[in-house]
C-alpha cells in the first residue's frame, strides 16, 4: 500500500526557550522494490520512511507540504493533540480540504505539553501505507502488499475482498520475503484455524503465503478467487534476497528503540531473540516499566523500549509476526554485536533462545511474559481520570454492516465515501451527517465513550485531539451498563478509575468492549475511527464535535479559503 509515514520525536521541555523549527516535505511517487518485488511507492523527500522531524516540547513546528503526487493528500501528525489549532489535524472533510496535486499546504502548530515519539502519515484514503535519550533508534514496522491501496480499495468494493493477505512486513523500509514450509505455517496457525472455524462454522486452510482461505465469509458469489488472488488463493510464494534491517550494538550497554506500527492492516508481535525488553513509554506517556519477552504492537501504536545489550558477539533476530487472524507471516531484522560488513549475508545463524514462532505464539507462555496493556498505567500518579459521573456518555458499536461496509455507529451508519471533498465539518454550516456526533460537549466536560465490538475482529480505535483513560475493558463481554455512573453504583468488576492506561489509541477485542474517558479540553471536530485503513475507507469512523462554535472564530482565513 502506498506509504507516507515516519517519526516525529518530541523531547521533554528543555531549560532554554522554545524555538521555531521549519521543514519542507516534498511528496513524490516512484517505482521500487523494498522487499524484492516492484510496485509504486510514495516518497517523502525522495525516501521511505520519510525524514525524521525533531523538536522539543513547546516548540513550534512549521511544515510546508508540497504535493507532487497524482492524488490528493493530507498529513496527520498522529498523537499530536493540536491544542488550539484543530485545523492542523489533517483529516480531509473534517479539519481541512485535501491538498490536490500541484498544491502546497503549510502546517503550523505548537507542541504544547507533549513529548515522546509520534508519527506523521497521510490521511486521504489509505495513502500512508503505500525522550529518553537524545536519539532513540527508530524501529518502524509496516505491512506491505503487492498492490497499491487504490487497487486494494477497488477490489474490495467490487468483489468484497478485504486486503487480508500481505506480502510480509517491512522494518524501517527494508525486508525480505521468505517462504516457510506448509508444516511450519500449519503448526503456527493451528490456533487461527480453530478460531476461524469456531467463529464462522467453516473449514479453512493456508496457502503458501500463510493466508487463510476466507472465501466462506468474504466476497460476492461467483467470483474467481484464484484469478483475483483473494486471501487463501495467492500465487505460490516466491522468496527474495533483499537486505534486512540491521541494528548494530557498537559497544553500547543499552539500546533505546522507538517502536511504531505504521501499517494499515496488521498488528504484530515483537520479540528479540535472547534479549529482554523494558517497555518504558506508551504513546507519549511514561509508564510503570514492564520487563517482557514479547510486545504486541497494534496498528498506530507507539512505544519506547530499552534493550540491555548483554551478549558479547553474534547476531540476534528481531522478530515481527502477524497478530491478525487471516495470515501467518513474519519479518526479521537483526540485532548485531559484530562490525558492519560491505555485503549482508543471505542469512545468519539462528540462536537457541527464540521466544516466538512465525505466528507470534510464545514457545513457553507460562515463563515468557508478554506486555500487559491493561496494566500500563502512567508513571506519573497525577495522570488519573476524573472521578464520578461524566457530563456526556456516547455509545458506539463496531460492526461489519455488509460485505464491504464497516461502522462505529449504533445505527450502522457509515462515513460518506466522498467526505474528503466536502466542506470540512470544523467550519461547515451543514452538519447533517449520520456519523457526526453533536451532543453539546463544552470546554471542561468529562466525556465517556462506551464502545462495543461485535463478534468479528479486533479493531484498533484512534481518537484525534485527545488522550483518554481506558477505564473499562474486556474481551469476554460487553460493558453491561448505560453509563460509568451506573457501573460504579453496581460495583462493576471491569471498572478501573484508579490507575487505568492513558492512550490515544486502543484495540477493542471482538465480542468485547472498552470505555474511554477523556476531558474535553480541546475545542474542535475530532475523528474517532478504526486504524485498519480499509475499514475506515469503507465507513468505519465518526466525528465528535467539541465546543466547535468557540473555536470557529479562530480559524485562519488561509485555511478556510485553501
C-alpha positions in Angstrom: 0.0 0.0 0.0 1.3 3.4 -0.8 3.3 4.6 2.1 3.9 8.0 3.6 4.8 7.9 7.3 7.7 8.5 9.6 8.7 9.5 13.1 8.1 12.8 14.9 10.2 12.9 18.1 9.5 15.4 20.8 11.9 15.7 23.8 10.8 16.9 27.2 10.9 20.6 27.7 14.5 22.0 27.9 15.7 24.8 30.1 16.0 27.2 27.2 13.3 29.0 25.3 11.1 27.3 22.7 12.1 27.7 19.1 10.5 27.5 15.6 11.5 24.5 13.6 10.8 24.6 9.8 10.6 21.6 7.5 9.8 21.1 3.8 8.2 17.8 2.7 8.1 17.0 -1.0 5.8 14.2 -1.8 6.6 12.2 -5.0 6.0 8.7 -6.4 8.5 6.1 -7.6 8.7 2.5 -8.6 10.7 0.5 -6.1 11.2 -3.0 -4.7 11.9 -2.7 -0.9 11.4 -6.4 -0.4 12.4 -7.6 -3.9 9.1 -7.1 -5.7 8.4 -3.8 -7.6 5.4 -1.6 -7.1 4.5 2.1 -6.9 5.7 3.7 -3.7 5.1 7.2 -2.3 8.2 9.1 -1.0 8.8 12.0 1.3 11.9 14.0 0.2 12.9 11.1 -2.0 12.9 8.5 0.8 10.8 6.0 2.6 10.3 6.1 5.5 10.3 9.8 5.3 12.7 12.2 7.2 12.6 12.5 11.0 11.1 15.6 12.5 12.7 16.5 15.8 11.6 19.2 18.3 11.4 20.0 22.0 8.2 20.2 24.0 6.7 23.6 23.4 8.5 24.3 20.1 6.6 25.5 17.0 6.7 23.1 14.0 6.2 24.6 10.6 5.9 22.1 7.8 5.4 23.0 4.2 3.9 20.0 2.3 4.3 20.1 -1.5 2.1 17.5 -3.2 3.8 16.3 -6.4 1.7 13.2 -6.5 -1.2 12.4 -8.8 -3.7 12.0 -5.9 -4.9 14.4 -3.2 -3.2 14.1 0.2 -3.2 15.5 3.8 -0.8 14.9 6.6 -1.9 13.9 10.1 0.5 14.2 13.0 -0.7 11.1 14.8 -1.0 11.6 18.6 -0.3 15.4 18.5 -3.4 16.9 20.1 -3.3 20.2 18.1 -4.4 22.1 21.1 -5.8 25.4 19.9 -5.1 24.5 16.2 -7.6 21.8 15.3 -7.5 23.0 11.7 -3.9 21.4 11.6 -5.1 17.9 12.4 -5.0 16.8 8.8 -8.3 14.9 8.2 -9.9 15.9 4.9 -13.6 16.9 5.2 -13.2 17.3 8.9 -10.4 19.8 9.6 -9.1 20.8 6.2 -9.6 20.4 2.5 -7.3 18.0 0.7 -4.0 19.1 -0.8 -4.6 18.5 -4.5 -1.8 17.6 -7.0 0.5 20.6 -7.6 -0.6 22.3 -4.4 1.2 23.1 -1.1 -0.1 23.5 2.4 1.6 24.9 5.5 1.1 23.1 8.8 1.9 25.3 11.7 1.4 24.2 15.3 2.9 24.2 18.7 3.8 21.0 20.7 2.0 22.2 23.9 2.5 19.8 26.8 3.6 16.8 24.8 6.8 14.8 24.4 7.7 11.4 23.3 7.5 9.5 19.9 4.8 10.3 17.4 4.5 9.8 13.7 3.0 11.6 10.8 1.2 10.0 7.9 -1.2 10.6 5.0 -4.9 10.7 5.9 -6.6 10.6 2.5 -7.8 7.1 1.7 -5.0 4.7 2.6 -2.1 6.5 1.2 0.1 6.4 4.3 0.5 2.6 3.9 1.7 3.0 0.3 12.5 11.1 25.2 14.7 9.1 27.0 17.9 9.6 25.1 18.7 12.3 22.6 18.5 9.8 19.7 16.4 6.7 20.4 16.8 4.4 17.4 13.7 4.2 15.2 12.2 0.7 14.8 9.2 1.0 12.4 7.2 -1.9 11.1 4.5 -1.8 8.4 2.6 -4.4 6.4 3.4 -4.4 2.7 1.2 -5.6 -0.2 1.7 -6.5 -3.8 -1.0 -3.9 -4.8 -1.3 -0.2 -4.1 -4.0 1.0 -1.7 -6.2 2.2 -4.6 -6.1 -1.2 -6.3 -7.0 -2.9 -3.0 -9.8 -0.5 -2.4 -11.4 -1.1 -5.7 -11.0 -4.8 -5.4 -12.7 -4.6 -2.0 -15.7 -2.6 -3.1 -16.1 -4.5 -6.4 -15.7 -8.1 -5.1 -15.9 -7.8 -1.3 -12.2 -9.0 -0.9 -10.6 -7.5 2.2 -6.8 -6.9 1.9 -6.4 -9.7 4.5 -3.2 -11.1 2.9 0.1 -9.2 2.7 3.5 -9.7 1.2 5.0 -9.7 4.6 6.3 -6.7 6.6 9.0 -4.0 6.2 11.2 -2.9 9.1 12.5 0.7 8.6 11.6 0.3 4.9 13.6 -2.9 4.4 12.5 -6.6 4.3 12.7 -9.9 2.7 10.1 -12.4 1.5 10.6 -15.9 2.9 8.6 -19.0 2.2 8.1 -21.2 5.2 7.1 -24.8 4.7 3.4 -25.7 4.9 4.2 -27.6 8.0 5.6 -24.6 9.8 2.7 -22.4 8.7 0.1 -25.0 9.8 1.7 -25.6 13.1 2.0 -21.9 13.9 -1.5 -21.2 12.6 -3.4 -24.0 14.4 -5.0 -21.6 16.8 -6.1 -19.3 14.0 -7.7 -22.3 12.2 -9.6 -23.2 15.4 -10.7 -19.6 16.0 -11.9 -19.2 12.4 -13.9 -22.4 12.5 -15.4 -21.5 15.8 -16.4 -18.0 14.7 -17.7 -18.8 11.3 -18.6 -22.5 11.3 -16.5 -23.2 8.2 -13.3 -25.1 7.4 -10.3 -23.3 6.0 -6.6 -23.8 5.1 -3.5 -21.8 4.5 -1.8 -21.0 1.2 1.9 -20.7 0.7 2.0 -17.1 1.9 0.3 -18.2 5.1 -3.0 -16.7 4.2 -6.3 -18.2 5.3 -8.9 -19.1 2.7 -11.6 -16.6 3.6 -14.0 -17.4 0.7 -16.6 -18.8 3.1 -17.1 -15.3 4.6 -15.6 -12.9 2.0 -16.6 -11.8 -1.5 -19.7 -11.9 -3.7 -20.8 -15.2 -5.1 -19.4 -16.4 -8.3 -16.1 -14.6 -8.2 -12.9 -16.2 -9.4 -10.9 -16.4 -6.2 -7.8 -17.8 -7.9 -7.6 -15.1 -10.6 -8.2 -12.3 -8.1 -5.6 -13.8 -5.7 -8.1 -13.5 -2.9 -6.9 -14.4 0.7 -6.0 -18.1 0.6 -5.6 -18.2 -3.2 -2.3 -16.2 -3.7 0.1 -17.2 -6.3 2.9 -19.5 -5.0 5.2 -17.8 -2.6 8.4 -16.5 -4.1 11.3 -15.7 -1.8 13.6 -12.7 -2.2 17.2 -11.9 -1.1 16.9 -8.2 -0.4 18.7 -6.8 2.7 17.1 -6.9 6.1 17.4 -4.0 8.5 20.4 -4.4 10.9 20.8 -2.6 14.2 24.5 -2.5 15.4 25.2 -2.5 19.1 28.5 -0.7 18.7 29.6 -1.4 22.2 26.6 0.3 24.0 25.3 -1.3 27.1 21.6 -0.4 26.3 19.7 0.4 23.2 16.6 2.6 23.2 14.1 1.9 20.4 11.2 3.9 19.2 8.8 1.2 18.1 5.9 2.2 15.9 3.5 0.2 13.8 2.9 2.3 10.7 1.0 -0.4 8.9 -2.5 -0.2 7.5 -4.0 -3.6 8.3 -1.9 -5.9 10.6 -0.8 -5.7 14.2 2.4 -7.5 15.1 4.1 -9.4 17.9 7.6 -8.2 18.6 10.4 -10.2 20.3 14.2 -10.1 20.2 16.0 -13.5 20.5 18.0 -13.8 23.6 17.1 -10.3 25.0 14.5 -8.9 27.4 12.7 -5.7 26.5 11.8 -3.0 29.0 8.7 -1.1 27.9 9.1 2.4 29.2 6.7 4.7 27.3 3.4 4.2 25.5 2.0 6.8 23.1 4.0 9.7 24.6 3.4 8.7 28.2 6.0 7.1 30.6 4.5 4.1 32.3 5.4 1.8 35.1 8.2 -0.2 33.3 7.4 -3.7 32.3 10.2 -6.3 31.6 8.9 -8.6 28.8 9.9 -11.1 26.2 7.1 -10.1 23.8 5.3 -6.9 22.9 2.1 -6.6 20.9 2.5 -3.6 18.6 -1.0 -2.7 17.3 -1.8 -0.5 14.4 -0.9 3.1 15.0 0.6 2.3 18.5 3.9 3.7 19.7 6.3 2.5 22.3 9.8 3.3 23.6 11.6 0.2 24.8 15.0 -0.4 26.3 17.1 -3.4 25.4 20.1 -4.4 27.6 22.8 -5.5 25.2 24.4 -8.2 27.4 25.8 -10.5 24.7 29.5 -10.5 23.6 29.1 -11.2 19.9 26.7 -12.7 17.4 23.5 -11.7 15.5 20.1 -12.0 17.0 16.7 -11.9 15.3 14.3 -9.0 15.9 11.0 -10.8 15.0 7.8 -9.2 13.9 5.0 -11.8 13.5 1.4 -11.0 12.3 -1.0 -10.9 15.2 -4.1 -11.0 12.9 -6.3 -14.0 12.2 -6.1 -14.1 8.4 -2.3 -14.7 8.0 0.7 -16.4 9.5 3.8 -14.5 8.4 6.8 -12.7 10.0 9.6 -10.3 9.2 13.1 -10.4 10.7 15.6 -7.6 11.3 18.9 -8.2 13.0 20.5 -7.0 16.3 24.2 -7.4 15.7 27.2 -7.3 18.0 29.5 -7.6 15.0 31.0 -4.9 12.9 29.3 -3.8 9.7 30.3 -5.6 6.5 30.2 -4.5 2.9 27.6 -7.1 1.9 24.9 -8.7 4.0 24.9 -12.5 4.3 21.9 -14.3 2.9 21.1 -15.4 6.4 22.7 -15.5 9.8 22.9 -18.4 12.3 19.8 -18.7 14.5 20.4 -18.8 18.2 18.7 -21.2 20.5 16.9 -18.7 22.7 14.0 -17.9 20.4 10.8 -16.8 22.2 8.1 -16.8 19.5 7.3 -18.7 16.3 6.3 -17.3 12.9 2.7 -16.9 14.1 3.7 -15.0 17.2 3.0 -17.9 19.6 5.3 -18.0 22.6 7.2 -21.2 23.0 6.9 -21.1 26.8 4.0 -18.8 27.6 4.0 -19.6 31.3 7.5 -18.4 31.7 7.8 -15.8 28.9 6.0 -12.6 29.9 4.1 -10.5 27.3 3.4 -6.8 27.7 0.2 -6.2 29.7 -1.6 -3.3 28.1 -4.3 -3.0 30.8 -1.5 -2.7 33.5 0.3 0.1 31.6 -0.6 2.9 34.0 1.2 6.2 33.7 4.3 6.5 35.8 3.1 9.9 36.9 0.5 9.3 39.6 -1.1 12.7 38.8 -2.3 11.4 35.4 -5.6 10.0 36.7 -9.1 10.2 35.3 -11.8 12.4 36.8 -13.9 10.6 39.3 -17.7 10.3 39.4 -20.2 10.7 36.5 -19.4 12.2 33.1 -21.3 15.1 31.6 -21.7 13.1 28.4 -21.9 9.3 27.6 -21.7 8.3 23.9 -22.3 4.7 22.8 -20.6 3.2 19.7 -20.9 -0.2 18.2 -18.1 -1.6 16.0 -19.7 -3.7 13.3 -19.4 -5.1 9.8 -22.6 -3.8 8.2 -22.2 -5.5 4.8 -19.6 -7.4 2.8 -17.9 -4.0 2.0 -19.2 -1.9 4.9 -18.0 -1.1 8.4 -19.4 1.3 11.0 -18.7 2.6 14.5 -22.2 3.9 14.9 -25.0 2.1 16.9 -27.2 2.9 13.9 -24.8 1.2 11.5 -24.3 4.5 9.6 -21.1 4.7 7.5 -18.9 7.7 6.8 -19.6 9.1 3.3 -17.2 7.8 0.7 -16.8 11.4 -0.7 -16.3 13.1 2.7 -12.8 14.2 1.8 -14.3 16.5 -0.8 -16.9 18.1 1.5 -16.7 21.4 3.3 -14.7 20.5 6.5 -17.0 19.9 9.5 -14.8 22.2 11.6 -16.4 25.2 10.0 -19.2 23.8 7.8 -22.7 25.2 8.2 -24.4 21.9 7.3 -23.7 19.3 10.0 -26.4 16.9 8.8 -24.2 13.8 8.6 -25.2 10.4 10.1 -21.7 9.9 11.5 -21.4 13.4 13.1 -21.9 13.3 16.9 -23.0 16.6 18.4 -24.2 16.2 22.0 -23.3 19.7 23.2 -19.8 19.0 24.6 -18.4 22.1 26.2 -14.9 23.0 27.4 -14.1 21.1 30.6 -16.7 18.5 30.2 -15.9 14.8 31.0 -16.8 12.5 28.2 -17.2 8.7 28.2 -17.2 6.6 25.1 -18.7 3.2 25.6 -17.6 1.0 22.7 -18.9 -2.4 21.9 -17.3 -4.7 19.4 -19.4 -7.3 17.6 -18.0 -10.9 17.3 -15.9 -10.4 14.2 -12.4 -8.9 14.6 -10.3 -6.7 16.9 -10.5 -3.1 15.9 -7.7 -0.6 16.9 -9.6 2.6 17.7 -7.9 6.0 17.5 -9.2 9.3 18.8 -7.9 12.5 17.4 -7.2 15.6 19.5 -7.1 13.8 22.9 -5.6 11.1 25.0 -8.0 9.1 27.1 -8.1 6.7 30.0 -9.3 3.1 29.3 -11.5 2.9 32.4 -13.0 -0.4 31.5 -12.3 -3.2 29.0 -12.9 -6.9 28.5 -12.5 -9.4 25.7 -15.2 -11.6 27.4 -18.3 -9.4 27.1 -20.0 -6.1 26.7 -19.9 -3.4 29.4 -23.5 -4.1 30.5 -24.2 -0.6 31.9 -25.7 2.5 30.3 -23.0 4.7 31.9 -20.0 4.7 34.1 -22.1 6.2 36.9 -24.4 3.1 36.8 -21.4 0.8 36.7 -20.0 2.4 39.8 -23.3 2.1 41.6 -23.5 -1.6 40.7 -19.9 -2.5 41.6 -18.7 -3.3 38.0 -15.8 -5.8 38.1 -14.1 -4.3 35.0 -14.2 -0.7 36.0 -10.8 0.9 36.9 -10.8 4.6 37.8 -7.7 4.4 39.9 -4.8 3.6 37.6 -6.0 2.9 34.1 -3.9 3.1 30.9 -3.7 6.5 29.2 -3.7 6.3 25.4 -4.8 7.9 22.1 -5.5 4.5 20.5 -6.6 1.2 21.9 -7.7 -2.2 20.4 -11.2 -3.3 21.3 -11.5 -7.1 21.3 -14.1 -9.0 19.3 -17.2 -9.7 21.5 -15.7 -7.3 24.0 -15.8 -3.7 25.0 -13.8 -0.7 26.0 -14.8 2.5 27.8 -12.7 5.6 27.0 -12.9 8.6 29.4 -11.4 12.0 28.4 -11.6 15.6 29.4 -13.0 18.0 26.7 -10.1 20.4 26.8 -9.6 20.9 23.1 -12.4 22.5 21.1 -12.7 21.2 17.5 -14.1 18.5 15.3 -12.3 15.2 16.1 -12.2 11.9 14.4 -12.8 8.6 16.1 -12.0 5.7 13.8 -10.7 2.3 13.2 -7.0 2.3 12.3 -7.4 -0.6 9.9 -7.2 1.6 6.8 -9.6 -0.3 4.6 -12.2 -0.3 7.4 -12.0 3.5 7.6 -12.1 3.8 3.8 -15.4 2.0 3.7 -17.1 3.9 6.5 -15.7 3.0 10.0 -15.4 6.4 11.6 -17.3 9.2 13.3 -16.7 12.9 14.0 -17.2 14.2 17.6 -17.9 17.9 17.8 -16.4 19.6 20.9 -17.3 23.2 21.6 -16.9 23.9 17.9 -18.5 27.3 17.9 -15.9 28.5 20.4 -13.1 27.7 18.0 -14.6 28.8 14.7 -13.7 32.5 15.0 -10.0 31.5 15.4 -9.7 29.5 12.2 -7.4 31.3 9.8 -8.9 32.5 6.6 -6.0 31.0 4.7 -7.2 27.5 5.9 -10.9 28.1 5.1 -10.1 29.6 1.7 -7.5 27.0 0.8 
